[in-house]
Amino acid sequence: MTIRIAGVLLGMCLFNISMSAFADELDDTQIKLEKERPQAMLIVQRWQLAHQNKNAEELTALYANQVDYYHQMMRREKVIANKSLFFKSEKRKFLS
C-alpha cells in the first residue's frame, strides 16, 4: 500500500513538473506570437491594399512560390495571372 501511494505521489509530481514546462512553452509561444502580430498585420494590410488597388505586382511580392489557392496548389505566376484576369473583369471595388 505504501509503495502504491509513493508511486501515485511520484506520478503526480512528474505530471506537475511536465505541466509546468508545458505552460512555460505556451507562455514563450504566446510572447513570440504577440511580438510577430504587428508584422503579420502589416502583411495583411499590404495584401488588402494590393487587392483594393488591383496591384498584381504588389501581390507577386507577397505570395510564396507555391500557393494554396482555393484548396489547389499553384505556382505564384498562375495565381497572379488569375488575379489579374479577375481585376480586369471587375470594375474598381474596394474590399473591406
N, C-alpha and C positions, 0 to 999 in steps of 0.2 A: 504494500500500500504506500509506504514512504517513497519507494522508488518511482511509483506511478505519479505521485504528487510532484516529486522533484522533476520528473520528465515533463509534466504539464507546465510547471513553472519555467523550466528552461525553454520550452517551446514558446511560451508567452513572451519571455524576454527576447528571444530571437525574432519573433514576429514584430515586437515593438521596435527593435533596432532596424529591421528591414523597412518597416513602415516609415520610420523617421528618415531613413536615407531616401526613400521614395518621395517623401514630402519635400526634402531638400532639392531633389531633382526637379520636382514640379515647380518649386519656387524659382529655381535657376531658369527653367524653360519660360515661365511667365515673365521674368525680368527680361530675358532675351527678346521675347515677343513684343513686350512693351517698348523696348529700345528700337525695334525694327518697324514698329507701327507707322511712324512718320514717313519713312522711306516708302513703305508699301502704299500709303495714302497718296504720295506724290506720283507713283507709277499709275495708280488708278485714275488720278486726275489727268495725267498726261494722256492716258488711253481715252478717257471721256472727251477731252478737248480734241483729240485727233479725230474721233468719230464725229463730233459736232462740226468740225471744220472740214470733214471729209478728206483728211490728210493721210493718204496712203504711205507717204514717205515716213511720217512720224510713226505710224503703226508698224512699219517694217522694222524700225529701231526697237520697238517694244516687244515684238514676238520672237520666240526662240526659233531655231532651225526647224524643229518638228513641233506641230501644234495639234492638240486635241480639239478639233473643230467640229462641234456638234457630234461628238462621240465617234469621230473618224480621224485617224492620224493623217495629217497632211504636211507637206513641206510649206514653209513660210511663204514662198513665192506664190503657191497656189491659193493660199488663204488671202493674200494681198490682192491677187487677181480677182477673186470672188468679191472681196470687199469693194474693190474699185468698180466692178460692174454694178454692185448694189448702189454705190454712191452716185453713179451716172444715171441709174434708173429712178432714183428718188429725188424729189425736189428738196431743197435745203431745209432740213429739220434739225431741231436741237433735241438731244436726248437728255432727259432729266430724271 
